[in-house]
Amino acid sequence: TRPHNAQKLVPYYHLKGTVGYIKLSEFGPTAAQEVGAALQDLKSQGAQQIILDLRNNPGGLLEEAIKIVNFFIPKGEEVVFTKSAIEKYNKTYMTQSDPIDTQIPLAILINAHSASASEIVSGSIQDLDRGVIIGARSYGKGLVQRVLPLSYETQMKLTISRYYTPSGRGIQALDYRHRDSKGEPRLKKEEGYREFTTRNGRKVDDSGGIKPDIATASAAISELTQALLNQNLIFNFATQYFYKHPLSQEGDFEIPPHIFDQFKTYLKTQDFHYKTTLEKDIEKAFTKETNPDLNQEVASAHQQLLAQIQVFKEKELHQSKAQIEQQLTAEIVKQYGYEEGLYAYNLKYDSTVKKAIETLQDAPSYIHLLGK
């Protein structure tokens, strides 16, 4: 099936069976209008369950996020609120309109690149037990900022408050109030997490970002996979593959079974290096010590640690196989079919989409997940 509105913000499909799929790439000024139209059209085609894909969606307009949540929950419900040290910046955002459908089973897909407005939608839907969240923990961008004009045509971005979902949990992951010795913001520590409850009594916490109800391995991005993406190695491999394997006719593309092995071979020809967070922490700790005698004593242990980390990094390549294959698939398909081809291929092979379909079509499991 070809997507509707492929060049707009919201391509959507009626999948085989009764599941409708909507992809939102950003919360632009027409996001809610397009999502609403897609939802109505899919329902008219017989869709009885909906997948809203917010993966890799960096956010955008808060008003559009609230309108999209409103499609699935009644008028007058709290979606998100802000808290500030200055009381006048405290604000509660409610749904303002009649919904489209408050009963249709709903799955929202997120990953580490789903941020801001994506987290408000997924967090409020989760807190209100209106749908299941599937994928990987979101980015954790929960700060409200205001731009203040300064002299000489300059501006300052000032954080004035934070976003909180209906249960009361904060979205923000990085703690800018308590920085490390180099002035960098810290991630929240587990002992500092606070527990909250959804409307049906399910336990959630404020560990940063939105934690999915169902985690899928391919949705998570390891440090190694992120390094491969940052250094354009996946993109470059996909480009080479495209030029070496022309299609005999449009639409006959399939990912070969040994693509991961081919990528490993390619990687050996590249100057690929990356440092894990642990390596960086060890380096910081070692370089802080100024006592030469002590440095000499721990040098051997330091080298042993680095050697063990190197062994781990070699294993991590295989442990990250599923997500690397997914990233390779996405890049190669885009080379052949651009974004439209990627949407079509993802709906057929994407393990997170498959899990969402499976969950939505298993009514007892879906209801159980929502704590009903």
C-alpha positions in Angstrom: 0.0 0.0 0.0 1.3 3.5 -0.9 1.2 6.1 1.9 -1.3 8.9 1.8 0.2 12.5 2.0 3.7 11.1 1.5 5.2 14.6 1.1 3.5 16.1 4.2 4.1 15.7 7.9 1.8 12.7 8.2 2.0 9.7 5.9 -0.5 7.1 7.0 -1.5 3.5 6.0 -4.4 1.1 6.5 -2.4 -2.1 7.3 -3.7 -5.5 6.6 -6.4 -6.4 9.0 -7.8 -3.7 11.2 -4.7 -1.6 12.2 -4.1 1.9 11.1 -0.6 3.5 11.1 0.2 7.2 11.4 3.7 8.6 11.2 4.4 12.1 12.6 7.9 13.4 12.0 7.5 16.8 13.8 4.9 18.9 15.6 4.6 21.7 13.0 1.7 24.1 12.6 -0.5 21.6 10.7 0.5 18.5 12.7 -2.8 18.1 14.6 -4.9 18.9 11.5 -3.1 16.2 9.5 -3.1 13.6 12.2 -6.8 14.2 12.8 -7.6 13.8 9.1 -5.5 10.7 8.9 -7.3 9.2 11.9 -10.7 10.0 10.5 -9.8 8.5 7.1 -8.3 5.3 8.6 -11.4 4.8 10.7 -13.6 5.2 7.6 -11.5 2.5 6.0 -12.3 0.1 8.9 -9.3 0.7 11.2 -10.1 -0.6 14.7 -6.7 0.0 16.3 -4.2 2.8 15.8 -0.4 3.1 15.8 1.0 6.6 16.2 4.7 6.6 15.4 6.7 9.3 17.1 10.1 7.8 16.8 12.9 10.3 15.8 10.4 13.1 16.3 12.2 16.0 18.0 9.1 17.9 19.0 7.8 21.3 18.0 4.6 23.2 18.9 3.1 22.4 22.3 -0.4 23.4 21.1 -0.3 20.8 18.4 0.7 18.1 20.9 -2.2 19.0 23.2 -4.6 18.8 20.2 -3.3 15.4 19.2 -3.8 14.0 22.7 -7.3 15.5 22.6 -8.2 13.3 19.7 -8.1 10.3 22.1 -9.2 11.7 25.5 -12.3 13.8 26.5 -12.5 17.6 26.7 -11.4 19.1 30.0 -8.6 16.6 30.8 -5.1 17.7 32.0 -2.4 17.0 29.4 0.7 18.7 30.9 1.6 21.3 33.4 4.6 23.5 34.1 6.2 24.4 37.4 8.6 27.2 38.0 10.3 29.0 40.9 8.3 32.0 39.7 4.6 31.4 40.3 3.3 33.3 37.3 5.1 30.8 34.9 3.1 27.9 36.4 0.5 26.8 33.9 -1.8 23.8 33.3 -2.8 22.8 29.8 -6.2 21.1 29.3 -7.9 19.5 26.3 -10.3 22.0 24.7 -12.3 20.1 22.2 -14.5 17.0 21.7 -12.4 14.0 20.9 -12.4 11.8 17.8 -12.3 8.5 19.6 -11.8 7.8 23.3 -12.0 4.0 22.9 -10.0 2.9 19.9 -6.9 0.8 21.1 -3.8 3.0 20.7 -0.1 2.3 20.6 2.5 5.1 20.5 6.0 4.3 19.3 9.0 6.2 20.8 12.8 6.0 20.9 15.8 7.9 22.2 15.3 10.6 19.6 11.6 11.3 20.6 11.7 14.5 22.5 9.8 17.5 23.9 6.2 17.5 22.4 6.6 13.7 21.5 7.2 13.1 25.2 4.2 15.2 26.3 2.0 13.2 24.0 3.4 9.8 25.0 3.7 10.7 28.7 0.1 12.0 29.0 -1.3 9.0 27.1 0.6 6.7 29.4 -0.4 8.5 32.6 -4.0 8.5 31.6 -3.8 4.8 30.6 -5.3 5.7 27.2 -2.7 3.7 25.2 0.4 1.6 25.4 3.9 3.0 24.8 6.3 0.8 22.8 10.0 1.2 21.8 12.8 2.7 23.9 13.1 5.4 26.5 12.6 8.9 25.1 15.2 11.7 25.1 14.1 13.6 28.2 13.7 17.2 27.2 11.4 18.8 29.7 12.5 22.4 30.0 10.4 25.4 29.1 12.5 28.2 27.7 11.9 31.8 26.8 14.1 33.9 24.4 14.9 37.4 25.7 16.2 40.1 23.4 19.5 41.7 24.3 21.5 44.6 22.9 23.5 44.4 19.7 20.9 42.1 18.1 21.7 39.2 20.4 19.4 37.0 22.4 19.5 34.9 25.5 17.5 31.7 26.0 16.4 31.4 29.6 14.9 28.3 31.3 11.8 29.5 33.2 10.0 26.2 34.1 9.7 22.5 33.6 7.1 20.2 32.0 5.3 17.6 34.1 2.9 14.9 32.9 -0.6 14.4 34.6 0.8 12.0 37.2 3.2 14.7 38.4 6.5 13.2 37.0 9.0 15.4 35.3 10.2 14.7 31.7 13.7 16.3 32.0 16.6 13.8 32.1 19.7 16.0 32.5 20.1 17.8 35.8 21.5 21.3 35.1 21.4 22.3 38.8 23.9 19.8 39.9 26.8 19.6 37.5 30.0 17.6 37.5 33.5 19.0 38.1 33.7 20.2 34.5 30.4 22.0 34.7 28.5 19.4 32.6 24.9 18.5 33.6 24.4 15.1 35.3 21.9 12.4 34.6 19.6 11.7 37.5 20.8 9.0 39.8 18.6 6.0 40.5 18.4 6.7 44.2 16.9 10.0 43.4 14.0 8.7 41.3 10.5 9.3 42.5 7.6 7.0 42.0 4.2 8.1 40.6 1.0 6.3 39.6 -1.1 6.4 36.4 -4.8 6.7 36.5 -5.2 3.0 36.8 -2.5 2.7 39.5 0.4 1.6 37.4 3.9 2.6 38.6 5.9 5.1 36.7 8.9 7.2 37.8 10.7 10.5 36.9 14.0 8.9 35.8 14.0 11.1 32.8 12.2 10.8 29.5 9.2 8.4 29.0 9.9 4.8 29.7 7.9 2.5 27.3 5.4 -0.1 28.6 7.0 -2.5 26.2 10.7 -2.2 25.4 11.9 -3.5 22.0 15.6 -4.2 21.5 15.8 -2.8 18.0 14.4 0.6 19.3 17.2 1.2 21.7 20.4 2.8 20.5 23.7 1.6 22.0 26.8 3.8 22.3 28.4 1.8 19.5 25.4 2.2 17.2 25.3 5.9 17.9 29.0 6.2 17.2 28.5 4.5 13.8 25.7 6.9 13.0 27.7 9.9 14.1 30.7 9.0 12.0 28.4 8.3 8.9 29.6 4.8 8.6 26.1 3.3 8.2 25.2 6.0 5.7 28.4 5.5 3.7 28.0 1.7 3.6 24.4 2.1 2.4 25.5 4.5 -0.4 28.1 2.0 -1.6 25.6 -0.9 -1.4 23.1 1.1 -3.5 25.6 1.7 -6.3 26.8 -1.9 -6.3 23.3 -3.4 -6.4 21.0 -1.7 -8.9 17.4 -2.9 -9.0 16.2 -4.7 -12.1 12.8 -3.3 -11.5 11.2 -1.0 -9.0 9.8 -2.6 -5.9 11.9 -5.8 -5.9 14.3 -4.8 -3.2 15.0 -7.1 -0.2 17.7 -6.8 2.4 20.0 -9.8 2.0 20.4 -12.2 4.9 24.2 -11.5 5.3 24.1 -7.7 5.3 25.4 -7.5 8.9 28.5 -9.7 7.9 29.1 -7.4 4.9 29.0 -4.4 7.2 31.5 -5.9 9.6 33.9 -6.6 6.7 33.4 -3.0 5.6 34.0 -1.7 9.1 37.5 -3.3 9.2 38.5 -1.1 6.2 37.5 2.1 8.1 39.3 4.0 10.8 36.5 3.5 13.3 37.1 4.4 16.9 34.8 5.4 19.7 35.0 5.8 23.5 32.4 4.4 25.9 31.1 6.5 28.8 33.0 4.2 31.1 36.3 4.8 29.2 35.7 8.6 29.5 35.0 8.3 33.2 38.1 6.2 33.8 40.3 8.7 31.9 38.8 11.6 33.9 39.5 9.8 37.2 43.1 8.8 36.2 44.1 12.2 34.9 42.8 13.9 38.1 45.4 12.2 40.3 48.6 14.2 40.5 50.7 11.9 42.8 53.3 10.3 40.5 53.9 7.4 42.8 50.3 6.6 43.0 49.9 7.0 39.3 52.6 4.4 38.7 50.8 2.0 41.1 47.5 2.2 39.4 48.8 2.4 35.8 48.8 -1.4 35.4 45.2 -1.6 36.7 44.2 1.2 34.4 45.6 -0.6 31.4 43.8 -3.8 32.4 40.5 -2.0 32.7 41.0 -0.5 29.2 41.8 -4.0 27.8 38.6 -5.4 29.4 36.6 -2.5 27.9 38.1 -3.3 24.5 36.9 -6.9 24.8 33.4 -5.6 25.7 33.4 -3.3 22.7 34.1 -6.2 20.4 31.2 -8.2 21.9 28.9 -5.1 21.7 29.0 -5.2 17.9 27.3 -8.6 18.0 25.0 -7.6 20.9 23.8 -4.5 18.9 23.2 -6.6 15.8 19.4 -6.1 15.7 19.6 -2.3 16.0 22.5 -2.0 13.5 20.7 -4.1 11.0 17.6 -1.9 11.4 19.7 1.2 10.9 21.4 -0.3 7.8 18.0 -1.3 6.5 16.6 2.2 6.9 19.5 3.8 5.1 19.6 1.3 2.2 15.9 1.5 1.7 16.0 5.3 1.6 18.7 5.1 -1.1 16.3 3.0 -3.3 12.9 4.3 -2.4 13.5 7.5 -0.4 11.3 8.2 2.6 8.2 6.7 1.0 10.0 3.4 0.4 11.2 3.4 4.0 7.7 3.7 5.4 6.5 0.9 3.3 9.5 -1.3 4.2 9.2 -0.5 7.9 5.6 -1.6 8.0 6.6 -4.9 6.6 9.8 -5.6 8.6 10.1 -3.2 11.5 10.1 -5.3 14.7 8.7 -2.4 16.8 5.7 -2.0 14.4 5.2 -5.7 14.4 5.1 -5.7 18.3 2.6 -2.9 18.2 0.3 -4.8 15.8 0.6 -7.9 17.9 -0.2 -6.0 21.1 -3.2 -4.1 19.7 -4.7 -7.2 18.2 -4.4 -9.2 21.5 -7.2 -7.5 23.4 -6.7 -9.2 26.8 -2.9 -8.4 26.8 -3.6 -4.8 25.8 -6.2 -4.3 28.5 -3.8 -6.0 31.1 -1.0 -3.7 30.1 -3.2 -0.7 30.9 -3.9 -2.0 34.4 -7.6 -2.5 33.7 
